[in-house]
């Protein structure tokens, strides 16, 4: 029925146009009859309009799979929900509109949240193309306006596509557009939906990758926490065994610090953050063992305010910096040296520095291996870009490494 109504409306429009012309002719009070060539032109126009109407219905059925009042219209509207912010939605819409074939004069009015363009159907084909590959042009086909508007919402946007012939609405009664507006509207909806799907797939893939990286880093951390360097254990136990015979009091202290260090080095199975106080106790136990082994060659200076003790930080990070300072800075240095642990905190974040006056940064890359690489990766996965890690030469000698962390929900837990 929709197709019959469409053809009947087309015929009625042409008959009405003929009646108007006849009435106007008679109103002029001319003595001669209505010109036959006007009637012939009207008949030819009606036949062409009917041919275009049949073509219009055929294309509409091919594109939409149905013929109804919505699909046969020359002016098409489509709405698409976009789960992104206004700026992101505008970028997607502009990319979709610019990708249309024969699109020209594309303008993006970001202040008005609109993207406009014009489909030129009479685009000249390159002369280099052979005639059999050139598209036939329809002299009755009108250019088509494409307008896309973005309507902001809460957490999402609505995109409204409007495709319509570039002429007055009254011309639709006489000259169907052959389903061009319907095809463009459907193309825009499909293209935008595809881009949204591709973007969400990338976001899900990035999220899965991030989760995998976090799980891998957590596994590496658990392995790091679960294992204590064999040489450190062997050397500490050997030193304690020797001190049992020569200095039992120092041997007892060393074993006590070792037990305390091992107890604090157990893996955190819940994946939660540690605190500055807990990490400082772990590193202090380790340093006490090293001070008993190195004697006067190692001086430890701790300057951490009590107000910073409850601030949250990833476990084993302070220990990594302390071990690097001892192993790569002070142990190789004749006569040893000192290590400083300093912290500063405010409502915005925490700054933690480990410095030494040892050998400094060396050309052989000592102190820049897997431990610091793992530390940087854990900072990135835990805090994104809001945490920083810097390492450089200390004055007058040695190395200073600083971690800057933002305040988290667990900071004062």
Secondary structure as UniProt FT lines:
FT   HELIX           2..27
FT   TURN            28..29
FT   HELIX           36..64
FT   TURN            69..72
FT   STRAND          76..82
FT   HELIX           86..98
FT   TURN            101..102
FT   STRAND          103..109
FT   TURN            110..113
FT   STRAND          114..119
FT   TURN            121..122
FT   TURN            127..128
FT   HELIX           131..133
FT   TURN            139..140
FT   STRAND          144..152
FT   STRAND          157..165
FT   HELIX           169..173
FT   TURN            178..179
FT   HELIX           180..226
FT   HELIX           230..246
FT   HELIX           248..264
FT   TURN            269..270
FT   STRAND          274..275
FT   HELIX           276..294
FT   HELIX           295..297
FT   STRAND          298..303
FT   HELIX           306..308
FT   TURN            309..310
FT   STRAND          312..313
FT   TURN            315..316
FT   HELIX           317..324
FT   HELIX           325..330
FT   TURN            331..332
FT   TURN            334..335
FT   STRAND          337..345
FT   STRAND          349..356
FT   TURN            363..364
FT   TURN            366..367
FT   HELIX           370..383
FT   TURN            384..385
FT   STRAND          388..393
FT   STRAND          399..406
FT   TURN            409..412
//
